[in-house]
Amino acid sequence: MLPAMPTYSFMLSLGILAILFSTLLSFSLYIFSEKVRKNLQGIEYFSYLRIIGLIAISSTTFAMIYQLYYELDVCILCWWQRIFIFPIDVIILVSLWKKIRWNHLITGILSFGWLLFAGYHYYYHFLAWVLALPVVLPCEQGWLLPACTDNDGVLTFGFITIPFMSLVVLLTMIWLSFLASKAKWVDK
């Protein structure tokens, strides 16, 4: 049995903040430290794919828990983000199973497409839910799917919403795809 949705969102938000901190720290150290750059480039390619896969499958699972267990409505912008994340799950699993190289490019491209929708979505969430400005969210404009405002939604620490979580995940996946492009190739 899962905890109440506020507790679940709180725990998930702590995990997202940890991922964000780790990504920003590794990015900063990569830029400013030659030793860290060489260490990160020395990690085997498929190790990066495993981490990307773990993050992708986890984010899909957590999104489905919000939808199916907590019965949180999914708006059109969330569906567009899912269009980009669900294929990443399959691509990474097949890449690891068949030892296919260069799929970090596909992962990076899909993550960038996801970035556009998540950034647009979070911009409106930030205006409406964080700054409490009177704006009409794009999903409220007569789509067939429910709007973000049809339920209580998720707002943790005053700024973390589901699109924010999505942004952190995709920025991490873009960063890991970049690191995979620089990683060493090990034939087994």
C-alpha positions as CSV (number, residue, x, y, z in Angstrom):
1,M,0.0,0.0,0.0
2,L,1.4,3.4,-1.0
3,P,1.3,6.4,1.3
4,A,-1.1,9.3,0.9
5,M,-0.4,11.4,-2.2
6,P,1.2,14.4,-0.3
7,T,3.6,12.0,1.4
8,Y,4.3,10.2,-2.0
9,S,4.9,13.6,-3.7
10,F,7.1,14.7,-0.8
11,M,9.3,11.6,-1.1
12,L,9.4,11.8,-4.9
13,S,10.3,15.5,-4.7
14,L,13.2,14.7,-2.4
15,G,14.4,12.2,-4.9
16,I,14.1,14.7,-7.8
17,L,16.0,17.3,-5.8
18,A,18.8,14.7,-5.2
19,I,18.9,13.9,-8.9
20,L,19.0,17.7,-9.8
21,F,21.8,18.3,-7.3
22,S,23.8,15.3,-8.6
23,T,23.3,16.4,-12.2
24,L,24.3,20.0,-11.6
25,L,27.3,18.9,-9.5
26,S,28.6,16.4,-12.1
27,F,28.0,19.0,-14.9
28,S,30.0,21.6,-13.0
29,L,32.8,19.3,-12.1
30,Y,32.9,18.1,-15.7
31,I,33.3,21.6,-16.9
32,F,35.9,22.7,-14.3
33,S,37.9,19.6,-13.4
34,E,40.0,17.7,-15.9
35,K,40.3,14.8,-13.5
36,V,36.5,14.4,-13.2
37,R,36.1,14.8,-16.9
38,K,38.5,12.0,-17.6
39,N,36.9,9.8,-14.9
40,L,33.4,10.4,-16.4
41,Q,34.7,9.7,-19.9
42,G,36.3,6.5,-18.7
43,I,33.0,5.0,-17.6
44,E,31.8,2.3,-20.0
45,Y,29.1,3.3,-22.5
46,F,26.4,0.8,-21.5
47,S,26.7,1.9,-17.8
48,Y,25.3,5.2,-18.9
49,L,22.6,3.5,-20.8
50,R,21.7,1.5,-17.7
51,I,21.4,4.7,-15.6
52,I,19.3,6.3,-18.4
53,G,17.1,3.2,-18.5
54,L,16.7,3.2,-14.7
55,I,15.6,6.8,-14.7
56,A,13.3,6.4,-17.7
57,I,11.5,3.3,-16.3
58,S,11.3,4.9,-12.8
59,S,9.8,8.1,-14.2
60,T,7.3,6.1,-16.2
61,T,6.4,4.0,-13.1
62,F,6.0,7.1,-10.9
63,A,3.8,8.8,-13.5
64,M,1.6,5.7,-13.8
65,I,1.3,5.6,-10.0
66,Y,0.0,9.2,-10.0
67,Q,-2.5,8.3,-12.8
68,L,-3.7,4.9,-11.8
69,Y,-3.3,4.7,-8.0
70,Y,-3.9,8.3,-7.0
71,E,-6.3,8.8,-9.9
72,L,-4.7,12.1,-10.9
73,D,-6.0,13.3,-14.3
74,V,-3.6,13.4,-17.1
75,C,-3.8,16.6,-19.3
76,I,-2.9,16.9,-22.9
77,L,0.6,18.3,-22.2
78,C,1.4,15.4,-19.8
79,W,0.3,13.0,-22.6
80,W,2.7,14.7,-25.0
81,Q,5.5,14.3,-22.5
82,R,4.6,10.6,-22.1
83,I,4.9,10.3,-25.9
84,F,8.6,11.1,-25.6
85,I,9.3,9.1,-22.4
86,F,7.6,5.7,-23.2
87,P,9.8,5.0,-26.3
88,I,13.0,5.7,-24.3
89,D,12.1,2.8,-22.0
90,V,11.9,0.5,-25.0
91,I,14.9,1.9,-26.8
92,I,17.2,1.5,-23.8
93,L,16.0,-2.0,-23.0
94,V,16.6,-3.1,-26.5
95,S,19.9,-1.3,-26.7
96,L,21.1,-3.1,-23.5
97,W,19.7,-6.5,-24.6
98,K,21.2,-6.4,-28.1
99,K,24.2,-4.3,-27.2
100,I,23.3,-1.6,-29.7
101,R,25.5,1.4,-29.7
102,W,24.7,5.0,-30.6
103,N,21.2,4.9,-29.2
104,H,22.2,7.7,-26.8
105,L,21.5,10.0,-29.8
106,I,17.9,8.8,-30.0
107,T,17.5,9.2,-26.2
108,G,19.0,12.7,-26.4
109,I,16.7,13.7,-29.2
110,L,13.6,12.3,-27.5
111,S,14.6,14.0,-24.3
112,F,15.0,17.3,-26.1
113,G,11.5,17.0,-27.6
114,W,10.3,16.2,-24.1
115,L,12.1,19.3,-22.9
116,L,10.0,21.5,-25.1
117,F,6.7,20.2,-23.7
118,A,7.8,20.0,-20.1
119,G,9.3,23.5,-20.2
120,Y,6.1,24.9,-21.7
121,H,4.0,23.1,-19.2
122,Y,6.1,24.1,-16.2
123,Y,6.1,27.7,-17.3
124,Y,2.3,27.8,-17.0
125,H,2.3,25.8,-13.8
126,F,4.9,28.3,-12.4
127,L,2.7,31.2,-13.3
128,A,-0.5,29.7,-12.1
129,W,0.5,27.6,-9.1
130,V,3.7,29.1,-7.8
131,L,3.2,32.8,-8.5
132,A,-0.6,32.5,-8.2
133,L,-1.2,34.7,-11.3
134,P,-4.6,34.5,-13.1
135,V,-3.6,32.6,-16.2
136,V,-5.4,30.1,-18.3
137,L,-3.4,26.9,-18.6
138,P,-3.2,25.6,-22.2
139,C,-4.9,22.3,-21.3
140,E,-8.0,24.3,-20.1
141,Q,-8.8,25.5,-23.6
142,G,-11.3,22.9,-24.5
143,W,-9.3,19.7,-25.2
144,L,-11.0,16.3,-24.9
145,L,-8.7,15.4,-22.0
146,P,-9.0,16.9,-18.5
147,A,-7.1,20.0,-17.5
148,C,-4.4,20.2,-14.9
149,T,-6.8,22.3,-12.8
150,D,-9.5,19.6,-12.7
151,N,-7.8,18.1,-9.6
152,D,-5.6,19.3,-6.8
153,G,-2.4,18.5,-8.6
154,V,1.0,18.3,-7.1
155,L,2.8,21.2,-5.5
156,T,5.7,20.4,-3.1
157,F,8.1,22.8,-1.5
158,G,6.2,25.6,-3.2
159,F,7.7,25.1,-6.7
160,I,7.9,21.4,-7.5
161,T,5.1,20.2,-9.8
162,I,5.0,17.1,-12.1
163,P,6.3,19.1,-15.1
164,F,9.2,20.3,-12.9
165,M,10.0,16.7,-12.0
166,S,9.8,16.0,-15.7
167,L,12.2,18.8,-16.5
168,V,14.8,17.5,-14.0
169,V,14.5,13.9,-15.4
170,L,14.9,15.0,-18.9
171,L,17.8,17.3,-18.2
172,T,19.5,14.5,-16.4
173,M,18.9,12.1,-19.4
174,I,20.2,14.7,-21.8
175,W,23.3,15.1,-19.7
176,L,23.8,11.3,-19.4
177,S,23.3,10.9,-23.2
178,F,26.1,13.5,-23.7
179,L,28.3,11.6,-21.2
180,A,27.5,8.3,-23.1
181,S,28.6,9.9,-26.3
182,K,32.0,10.6,-24.6
183,A,32.2,7.2,-22.9
184,K,34.7,4.5,-23.8
185,W,33.6,1.5,-25.8
186,V,34.2,-1.9,-24.3
187,D,33.6,-5.0,-26.4
188,K,32.7,-8.0,-24.4
